[in-house]
């Protein structure tokens, strides 16, 4: 091992499936980085999973500071990270969320916030380069009018009848408005990119609740209500 030394505090993301555990072995070339000085494990642990997917979407969609982007589901783990990372790039961000969280989302860097409890965002008069559905609750059919002629609809969900597996190919050939269902980028550079922005304060993972490891069942029950904002953190004590 050359990247780290004994005693280094590290954080990251393991893409392989498995149960929660107190200890995990991972390659030093994997998705892992050192914890920035002054931050705790709880500060950085929620900064990779949803955020690495958000960053993957931004990169694969080719979004930059010249783009107008709408983010549906701006309070989820992916959406709340996407709003911040897009704002950091200089993109113009319109975010969709519930009334209770308008202030939070505006604080994440959104230029404009649509209260989904007060209006149907799909009837918005503005057109966007990219519509990012971070919660998979809509479709290209409902969002088509929001897109510029060569606009891109990006989703995190398979959609009705798994249509979002086929539509990316079909819409690319049609040379009009397109659909993308991106797969995540999983490499060391992604975590280092997120680490740098966490360290500088340009990205702040949103945390809803923290549960001790012993209350993991309660944590899952809360997540499954669909009401969480950002991330839920499990606090794991040092091994005995």
Secondary structure, 3 states (H helix, E strand, C coil): CCCCCCCCCEEECCCCCCCCCCCCCCCCCCCEEECCCCCCHHHHHCCCHHHHHHHHHHHHHCCCCCCEEEEECCCEHHHHHHHHHHHHHCCEEEEEECHHHHHHHHHCCCCEEEECCCCCHHHCCCCEEEEEECCCCCCHHHHHHHEEEEEEEEECCCCHHHHHHHHHHHHHHHCCCEEECCCCCCCHHHHHHHHHHHHHCCCCCCEEEEEEHHHHHHHHHHHCCCCCCEEEEEECCCCC
